[in-house]
Amino acid sequence: MIACHCREVDDRTVRAAVLAGAGGIDDLAAGCGAGTECGGCHRTLERLLREHRLPCEDGVPAVA
């Protein structure tokens, strides 16, 4: 799925950036360019960031 249409950044790229240490939209913008144009993707980016932070039962992030 495309997470940021302006920069054509997909959710896999965003998730990889989060795994590499991106903690917010500014980090994603610096790392992969997502969220740097119109801002219409910010809700999606925030959701992806939130999903990554939610642990599973075994303590591993829900989205890896």
PDB file of N, CA, C and O in Angstrom:
ATOM      1  N   MET A   1       0.849  -1.172   0.000  1.00  0.00           N
ATOM      2  CA  MET A   1       0.000   0.000   0.000  1.00  0.00           C
ATOM      3  C   MET A   1       0.893   1.234   0.000  1.00  0.00           C
ATOM      4  O   MET A   1       1.932   1.271   0.659  1.00  0.00           O
ATOM      5  N   ILE A   2       0.473   2.226  -0.741  1.00  0.00           N
ATOM      6  CA  ILE A   2       1.189   3.500  -0.756  1.00  0.00           C
ATOM      7  C   ILE A   2       0.782   4.292   0.480  1.00  0.00           C
ATOM      8  O   ILE A   2      -0.401   4.563   0.687  1.00  0.00           O
ATOM      9  N   ALA A   3       1.751   4.660   1.292  1.00  0.00           N
ATOM     10  CA  ALA A   3       1.485   5.438   2.506  1.00  0.00           C
ATOM     11  C   ALA A   3       1.557   6.940   2.226  1.00  0.00           C
ATOM     12  O   ALA A   3       0.810   7.723   2.813  1.00  0.00           O
ATOM     13  N   CYS A   4       2.451   7.333   1.334  1.00  0.00           N
ATOM     14  CA  CYS A   4       2.627   8.738   0.973  1.00  0.00           C
ATOM     15  C   CYS A   4       2.582   8.828  -0.552  1.00  0.00           C
ATOM     16  O   CYS A   4       3.523   8.429  -1.238  1.00  0.00           O
ATOM     17  N   HIS A   5       1.480   9.357  -1.069  1.00  0.00           N
ATOM     18  CA  HIS A   5       1.298   9.418  -2.519  1.00  0.00           C
ATOM     19  C   HIS A   5       2.215  10.439  -3.188  1.00  0.00           C
ATOM     20  O   HIS A   5       2.704  10.200  -4.292  1.00  0.00           O
ATOM     21  N   CYS A   6       2.449  11.559  -2.538  1.00  0.00           N
ATOM     22  CA  CYS A   6       3.292  12.596  -3.148  1.00  0.00           C
ATOM     23  C   CYS A   6       4.702  12.091  -3.417  1.00  0.00           C
ATOM     24  O   CYS A   6       5.292  12.405  -4.451  1.00  0.00           O
ATOM     25  N   ARG A   7       5.236  11.316  -2.495  1.00  0.00           N
ATOM     26  CA  ARG A   7       6.598  10.805  -2.615  1.00  0.00           C
ATOM     27  C   ARG A   7       6.645   9.335  -3.017  1.00  0.00           C
ATOM     28  O   ARG A   7       7.722   8.753  -3.146  1.00  0.00           O
ATOM     29  N   GLU A   8       5.457   8.731  -3.217  1.00  0.00           N
ATOM     30  CA  GLU A   8       5.345   7.325  -3.608  1.00  0.00           C
ATOM     31  C   GLU A   8       6.113   6.402  -2.659  1.00  0.00           C
ATOM     32  O   GLU A   8       6.883   5.543  -3.090  1.00  0.00           O
ATOM     33  N   VAL A   9       5.885   6.601  -1.355  1.00  0.00           N
ATOM     34  CA  VAL A   9       6.519   5.788  -0.322  1.00  0.00           C
ATOM     35  C   VAL A   9       5.501   4.773   0.161  1.00  0.00           C
ATOM     36  O   VAL A   9       4.398   5.135   0.568  1.00  0.00           O
ATOM     37  N   ASP A  10       5.878   3.491   0.114  1.00  0.00           N
ATOM     38  CA  ASP A  10       4.937   2.459   0.547  1.00  0.00           C
ATOM     39  C   ASP A  10       5.088   2.143   2.035  1.00  0.00           C
ATOM     40  O   ASP A  10       6.041   2.568   2.689  1.00  0.00           O
ATOM     41  N   ASP A  11       4.112   1.380   2.549  1.00  0.00           N
ATOM     42  CA  ASP A  11       4.099   1.062   3.975  1.00  0.00           C
ATOM     43  C   ASP A  11       5.303   0.230   4.381  1.00  0.00           C
ATOM     44  O   ASP A  11       5.774   0.347   5.512  1.00  0.00           O
ATOM     45  N   ARG A  12       5.808  -0.598   3.495  1.00  0.00           N
ATOM     46  CA  ARG A  12       6.989  -1.409   3.824  1.00  0.00           C
ATOM     47  C   ARG A  12       8.206  -0.520   4.058  1.00  0.00           C
ATOM     48  O   ARG A  12       9.013  -0.788   4.947  1.00  0.00           O
ATOM     49  N   THR A  13       8.336   0.524   3.270  1.00  0.00           N
ATOM     50  CA  THR A  13       9.441   1.465   3.443  1.00  0.00           C
ATOM     51  C   THR A  13       9.302   2.209   4.761  1.00  0.00           C
ATOM     52  O   THR A  13      10.286   2.419   5.470  1.00  0.00           O
ATOM     53  N   VAL A  14       8.069   2.612   5.090  1.00  0.00           N
ATOM     54  CA  VAL A  14       7.820   3.303   6.358  1.00  0.00           C
ATOM     55  C   VAL A  14       8.138   2.377   7.526  1.00  0.00           C
ATOM     56  O   VAL A  14       8.798   2.783   8.483  1.00  0.00           O
ATOM     57  N   ARG A  15       7.669   1.135   7.447  1.00  0.00           N
ATOM     58  CA  ARG A  15       7.942   0.184   8.530  1.00  0.00           C
ATOM     59  C   ARG A  15       9.438  -0.066   8.692  1.00  0.00           C
ATOM     60  O   ARG A  15       9.927  -0.182   9.816  1.00  0.00           O
ATOM     61  N   ALA A  16      10.158  -0.149   7.594  1.00  0.00           N
ATOM     62  CA  ALA A  16      11.613  -0.331   7.659  1.00  0.00           C
ATOM     63  C   ALA A  16      12.273   0.867   8.332  1.00  0.00           C
ATOM     64  O   ALA A  16      13.210   0.702   9.113  1.00  0.00           O
ATOM     65  N   ALA A  17      11.790   2.067   8.035  1.00  0.00           N
ATOM     66  CA  ALA A  17      12.333   3.276   8.666  1.00  0.00           C
ATOM     67  C   ALA A  17      12.057   3.271  10.165  1.00  0.00           C
ATOM     68  O   ALA A  17      12.908   3.680  10.955  1.00  0.00           O
ATOM     69  N   VAL A  18      10.876   2.813  10.555  1.00  0.00           N
ATOM     70  CA  VAL A  18      10.535   2.735  11.980  1.00  0.00           C
ATOM     71  C   VAL A  18      11.446   1.722  12.662  1.00  0.00           C
ATOM     72  O   VAL A  18      11.955   1.981  13.753  1.00  0.00           O
ATOM     73  N   LEU A  19      11.652   0.586  12.036  1.00  0.00           N
ATOM     74  CA  LEU A  19      12.550  -0.421  12.603  1.00  0.00           C
ATOM     75  C   LEU A  19      13.982   0.101  12.718  1.00  0.00           C
ATOM     76  O   LEU A  19      14.735  -0.316  13.598  1.00  0.00           O
ATOM     77  N   ALA A  20      14.346   1.012  11.826  1.00  0.00           N
ATOM     78  CA  ALA A  20      15.690   1.599  11.852  1.00  0.00           C
ATOM     79  C   ALA A  20      15.805   2.738  12.860  1.00  0.00           C
ATOM     80  O   ALA A  20      16.883   3.306  13.037  1.00  0.00           O
ATOM     81  N   GLY A  21      14.686   3.077  13.529  1.00  0.00           N
ATOM     82  CA  GLY A  21      14.761   4.076  14.587  1.00  0.00           C
ATOM     83  C   GLY A  21      13.891   5.306  14.431  1.00  0.00           C
ATOM     84  O   GLY A  21      13.871   6.151  15.327  1.00  0.00           O
ATOM     85  N   ALA A  22      13.166   5.440  13.321  1.00  0.00           N
ATOM     86  CA  ALA A  22      12.285   6.601  13.151  1.00  0.00           C
ATOM     87  C   ALA A  22      11.206   6.576  14.226  1.00  0.00           C
ATOM     88  O   ALA A  22      10.514   5.574  14.403  1.00  0.00           O
ATOM     89  N   GLY A  23      11.072   7.684  14.937  1.00  0.00           N
ATOM     90  CA  GLY A  23      10.110   7.736  16.027  1.00  0.00           C
ATOM     91  C   GLY A  23       8.953   8.684  15.773  1.00  0.00           C
ATOM     92  O   GLY A  23       8.028   8.764  16.581  1.00  0.00           O
ATOM     93  N   GLY A  24       8.992   9.392  14.676  1.00  0.00           N
ATOM     94  CA  GLY A  24       7.941  10.350  14.365  1.00  0.00           C
ATOM     95  C   GLY A  24       7.969  10.737  12.899  1.00  0.00           C
ATOM     96  O   GLY A  24       8.810  10.272  12.130  1.00  0.00           O
ATOM     97  N   ILE A  25       7.036  11.593  12.532  1.00  0.00           N
ATOM     98  CA  ILE A  25       6.929  12.005  11.135  1.00  0.00           C
ATOM     99  C   ILE A  25       8.183  12.740  10.669  1.00  0.00           C
ATOM    100  O   ILE A  25       8.609  12.562   9.528  1.00  0.00           O
ATOM    101  N   ASP A  26       8.777  13.555  11.524  1.00  0.00           N
ATOM    102  CA  ASP A  26      10.003  14.252  11.127  1.00  0.00           C
ATOM    103  C   ASP A  26      11.120  13.258  10.800  1.00  0.00           C
ATOM    104  O   ASP A  26      11.882  13.461   9.854  1.00  0.00           O
ATOM    105  N   ASP A  27      11.211  12.194  11.582  1.00  0.00           N
ATOM    106  CA  ASP A  27      12.218  11.162  11.320  1.00  0.00           C
ATOM    107  C   ASP A  27      11.930  10.442  10.010  1.00  0.00           C
ATOM    108  O   ASP A  27      12.846  10.155   9.239  1.00  0.00           O
ATOM    109  N   LEU A  28      10.647  10.148   9.757  1.00  0.00           N
ATOM    110  CA  LEU A  28      10.279   9.490   8.501  1.00  0.00           C
ATOM    111  C   LEU A  28      10.598  10.397   7.319  1.00  0.00           C
ATOM    112  O   LEU A  28      11.105   9.941   6.294  1.00  0.00           O
ATOM    113  N   ALA A  29      10.297  11.681   7.468  1.00  0.00           N
ATOM    114  CA  ALA A  29      10.570  12.636   6.395  1.00  0.00           C
ATOM    115  C   ALA A  29      12.060  12.670   6.078  1.00  0.00           C
ATOM    116  O   ALA A  29      12.452  12.683   4.912  1.00  0.00           O
ATOM    117  N   ALA A  30      12.878  12.683   7.108  1.00  0.00           N
ATOM    118  CA  ALA A  30      14.327  12.718   6.909  1.00  0.00           C
ATOM    119  C   ALA A  30      14.846  11.409   6.332  1.00  0.00           C
ATOM    120  O   ALA A  30      15.775  11.410   5.525  1.00  0.00           O
ATOM    121  N   GLY A  31      14.253  10.299   6.739  1.00  0.00           N
ATOM    122  CA  GLY A  31      14.754   8.994   6.325  1.00  0.00           C
ATOM    123  C   GLY A  31      14.298   8.515   4.969  1.00  0.00           C
ATOM    124  O   GLY A  31      15.089   7.988   4.187  1.00  0.00           O
ATOM    125  N   CYS A  32      13.002   8.700   4.685  1.00  0.00           N
ATOM    126  CA  CYS A  32      12.491   8.145   3.423  1.00  0.00           C
ATOM    127  C   CYS A  32      11.662   9.138   2.610  1.00  0.00           C
ATOM    128  O   CYS A  32      11.177   8.800   1.530  1.00  0.00           O
ATOM    129  N   GLY A  33      11.498  10.350   3.115  1.00  0.00           N
ATOM    130  CA  GLY A  33      10.787  11.381   2.366  1.00  0.00           C
ATOM    131  C   GLY A  33       9.293  11.425   2.599  1.00  0.00           C
ATOM    132  O   GLY A  33       8.628  12.363   2.159  1.00  0.00           O
ATOM    133  N   ALA A  34       8.748  10.429   3.284  1.00  0.00           N
ATOM    134  CA  ALA A  34       7.299  10.401   3.527  1.00  0.00           C
ATOM    135  C   ALA A  34       6.878  11.584   4.377  1.00  0.00           C
ATOM    136  O   ALA A  34       7.542  11.934   5.353  1.00  0.00           O
ATOM    137  N   GLY A  35       5.762  12.196   3.995  1.00  0.00           N
ATOM    138  CA  GLY A  35       5.194  13.286   4.776  1.00  0.00           C
ATOM    139  C   GLY A  35       5.780  14.651   4.521  1.00  0.00           C
ATOM    140  O   GLY A  35       5.508  15.586   5.274  1.00  0.00           O
ATOM    141  N   THR A  36       6.574  14.793   3.483  1.00  0.00           N
ATOM    142  CA  THR A  36       7.255  16.071   3.257  1.00  0.00           C
ATOM    143  C   THR A  36       6.546  17.001   2.279  1.00  0.00           C
ATOM    144  O   THR A  36       6.944  18.155   2.125  1.00  0.00           O
ATOM    145  N   GLU A  37       5.504  16.514   1.620  1.00  0.00           N
ATOM    146  CA  GLU A  37       4.822  17.352   0.624  1.00  0.00           C
ATOM    147  C   GLU A  37       3.536  17.946   1.209  1.00  0.00           C
ATOM    148  O   GLU A  37       3.600  18.923   1.955  1.00  0.00           O
ATOM    149  N   CYS A  38       2.392  17.387   0.891  1.00  0.00           N
ATOM    150  CA  CYS A  38       1.101  17.983   1.244  1.00  0.00           C
ATOM    151  C   CYS A  38       0.641  17.691   2.676  1.00  0.00           C
ATOM    152  O   CYS A  38      -0.175  18.433   3.222  1.00  0.00           O
ATOM    153  N   GLY A  39       1.153  16.624   3.287  1.00  0.00           N
ATOM    154  CA  GLY A  39       0.746  16.276   4.646  1.00  0.00           C
ATOM    155  C   GLY A  39      -0.486  15.395   4.721  1.00  0.00           C
ATOM    156  O   GLY A  39      -0.914  15.025   5.815  1.00  0.00           O
ATOM    157  N   GLY A  40      -1.061  15.056   3.585  1.00  0.00           N
ATOM    158  CA  GLY A  40      -2.253  14.226   3.580  1.00  0.00           C
ATOM    159  C   GLY A  40      -2.024  12.822   4.118  1.00  0.00           C
ATOM    160  O   GLY A  40      -2.980  12.131   4.470  1.00  0.00           O
ATOM    161  N   CYS A  41      -0.781  12.397   4.185  1.00  0.00           N
ATOM    162  CA  CYS A  41      -0.453  11.051   4.650  1.00  0.00           C
ATOM    163  C   CYS A  41      -0.140  10.998   6.141  1.00  0.00           C
ATOM    164  O   CYS A  41       0.105   9.916   6.675  1.00  0.00           O
ATOM    165  N   HIS A  42      -0.143  12.126   6.814  1.00  0.00           N
ATOM    166  CA  HIS A  42       0.281  12.142   8.215  1.00  0.00           C
ATOM    167  C   HIS A  42      -0.530  11.198   9.095  1.00  0.00           C
ATOM    168  O   HIS A  42       0.032  10.555   9.982  1.00  0.00           O
ATOM    169  N   ARG A  43      -1.828  11.100   8.870  1.00  0.00           N
ATOM    170  CA  ARG A  43      -2.638  10.158   9.660  1.00  0.00           C
ATOM    171  C   ARG A  43      -2.182   8.725   9.434  1.00  0.00           C
ATOM    172  O   ARG A  43      -2.063   7.951  10.383  1.00  0.00           O
ATOM    173  N   THR A  44      -1.927   8.374   8.189  1.00  0.00           N
ATOM    174  CA  THR A  44      -1.469   7.022   7.871  1.00  0.00           C
ATOM    175  C   THR A  44      -0.107   6.765   8.484  1.00  0.00           C
ATOM    176  O   THR A  44       0.135   5.693   9.037  1.00  0.00           O
ATOM    177  N   LEU A  45       0.776   7.732   8.391  1.00  0.00           N
ATOM    178  CA  LEU A  45       2.107   7.579   8.971  1.00  0.00           C
ATOM    179  C   LEU A  45       2.028   7.422  10.486  1.00  0.00           C
ATOM    180  O   LEU A  45       2.721   6.583  11.060  1.00  0.00           O
ATOM    181  N   GLU A  46       1.195   8.220  11.128  1.00  0.00           N
ATOM    182  CA  GLU A  46       1.018   8.106  12.581  1.00  0.00           C
ATOM    183  C   GLU A  46       0.476   6.727  12.949  1.00  0.00           C
ATOM    184  O   GLU A  46       0.899   6.135  13.942  1.00  0.00           O
ATOM    185  N   ARG A  47      -0.457   6.220  12.149  1.00  0.00           N
ATOM    186  CA  ARG A  47      -1.019   4.890  12.416  1.00  0.00           C
ATOM    187  C   ARG A  47       0.063   3.827  12.299  1.00  0.00           C
ATOM    188  O   ARG A  47       0.143   2.931  13.139  1.00  0.00           O
ATOM    189  N   LEU A  48       0.887   3.914  11.279  1.00  0.00           N
ATOM    190  CA  LEU A  48       1.965   2.953  11.107  1.00  0.00           C
ATOM    191  C   LEU A  48       2.971   3.038  12.258  1.00  0.00           C
ATOM    192  O   LEU A  48       3.457   2.014  12.739  1.00  0.00           O
ATOM    193  N   LEU A  49       3.275   4.240  12.689  1.00  0.00           N
ATOM    194  CA  LEU A  49       4.167   4.412  13.834  1.00  0.00           C
ATOM    195  C   LEU A  49       3.552   3.795  15.101  1.00  0.00           C
ATOM    196  O   LEU A  49       4.236   3.108  15.859  1.00  0.00           O
ATOM    197  N   ARG A  50       2.272   4.046  15.316  1.00  0.00           N
ATOM    198  CA  ARG A  50       1.564   3.502  16.483  1.00  0.00           C
ATOM    199  C   ARG A  50       1.525   1.983  16.452  1.00  0.00           C
ATOM    200  O   ARG A  50       1.769   1.333  17.468  1.00  0.00           O
ATOM    201  N   GLU A  51       1.221   1.417  15.298  1.00  0.00           N
ATOM    202  CA  GLU A  51       1.157  -0.037  15.159  1.00  0.00           C
ATOM    203  C   GLU A  51       2.483  -0.677  15.514  1.00  0.00           C
ATOM    204  O   GLU A  51       2.521  -1.736  16.141  1.00  0.00           O
ATOM    205  N   HIS A  52       3.553  -0.047  15.121  1.00  0.00           N
ATOM    206  CA  HIS A  52       4.868  -0.608  15.400  1.00  0.00           C
ATOM    207  C   HIS A  52       5.166  -0.606  16.899  1.00  0.00           C
ATOM    208  O   HIS A  52       5.845  -1.499  17.406  1.00  0.00           O
ATOM    209  N   ARG A  53       4.662   0.386  17.589  1.00  0.00           N
ATOM    210  CA  ARG A  53       4.946   0.517  19.019  1.00  0.00           C
ATOM    211  C   ARG A  53       4.127  -0.428  19.888  1.00  0.00           C
ATOM    212  O   ARG A  53       4.470  -0.637  21.052  1.00  0.00           O
ATOM    213  N   LEU A  54       3.043  -1.011  19.349  1.00  0.00           N
ATOM    214  CA  LEU A  54       2.204  -1.914  20.134  1.00  0.00           C
ATOM    215  C   LEU A  54       2.837  -3.295  20.203  1.00  0.00           C
ATOM    216  O   LEU A  54       2.983  -3.952  19.172  1.00  0.00           O
ATOM    217  N   PRO A  55       3.221  -3.756  21.407  1.00  0.00           N
ATOM    218  CA  PRO A  55       3.854  -5.065  21.510  1.00  0.00           C
ATOM    219  C   PRO A  55       2.853  -6.211  21.379  1.00  0.00           C
ATOM    220  O   PRO A  55       1.678  -6.064  21.716  1.00  0.00           O
ATOM    221  N   CYS A  56       3.323  -7.333  20.895  1.00  0.00           N
ATOM    222  CA  CYS A  56       2.536  -8.562  20.864  1.00  0.00           C
ATOM    223  C   CYS A  56       2.661  -9.223  22.220  1.00  0.00           C
ATOM    224  O   CYS A  56       3.358  -8.725  23.104  1.00  0.00           O
ATOM    225  N   GLU A  57       1.994 -10.329  22.376  1.00  0.00           N
ATOM    226  CA  GLU A  57       2.032 -11.058  23.627  1.00  0.00           C
ATOM    227  C   GLU A  57       3.450 -11.459  24.016  1.00  0.00           C
ATOM    228  O   GLU A  57       3.779 -11.494  25.202  1.00  0.00           O
ATOM    229  N   ASP A  58       4.284 -11.758  23.039  1.00  0.00           N
ATOM    230  CA  ASP A  58       5.653 -12.199  23.336  1.00  0.00           C
ATOM    231  C   ASP A  58       6.651 -11.052  23.440  1.00  0.00           C
ATOM    232  O   ASP A  58       7.854 -11.289  23.549  1.00  0.00           O
ATOM    233  N   GLY A  59       6.158  -9.792  23.406  1.00  0.00           N
ATOM    234  CA  GLY A  59       7.015  -8.633  23.550  1.00  0.00           C
ATOM    235  C   GLY A  59       7.640  -8.149  22.268  1.00  0.00           C
ATOM    236  O   GLY A  59       8.376  -7.162  22.276  1.00  0.00           O
ATOM    237  N   VAL A  60       7.365  -8.824  21.152  1.00  0.00           N
ATOM    238  CA  VAL A  60       7.880  -8.411  19.854  1.00  0.00           C
ATOM    239  C   VAL A  60       6.916  -7.399  19.260  1.00  0.00           C
ATOM    240  O   VAL A  60       5.705  -7.570  19.396  1.00  0.00           O
ATOM    241  N   PRO A  61       7.407  -6.346  18.605  1.00  0.00           N
ATOM    242  CA  PRO A  61       6.501  -5.368  18.014  1.00  0.00           C
ATOM    243  C   PRO A  61       5.459  -6.012  17.106  1.00  0.00           C
ATOM    244  O   PRO A  61       5.746  -6.985  16.409  1.00  0.00           O
ATOM    245  N   ALA A  62       4.244  -5.461  17.121  1.00  0.00           N
ATOM    246  CA  ALA A  62       3.132  -6.006  16.343  1.00  0.00           C
ATOM    247  C   ALA A  62       3.417  -5.972  14.845  1.00  0.00           C
ATOM    248  O   ALA A  62       2.962  -6.844  14.105  1.00  0.00           O
ATOM    249  N   VAL A  63       4.162  -4.978  14.401  1.00  0.00           N
ATOM    250  CA  VAL A  63       4.499  -4.856  12.976  1.00  0.00           C
ATOM    251  C   VAL A  63       6.007  -4.932  12.865  1.00  0.00           C
ATOM    252  O   VAL A  63       6.726  -4.069  13.367  1.00  0.00           O
ATOM    253  N   ALA A  64       6.463  -5.946  12.219  1.00  0.00           N
ATOM    254  CA  ALA A  64       7.917  -6.089  12.061  1.00  0.00           C
ATOM    255  C   ALA A  64       8.287  -6.166  10.608  1.00  0.00           C
ATOM    256  O   ALA A  64       9.466  -6.288  10.276  1.00  0.00           O
TER     257      ALA A  64
END
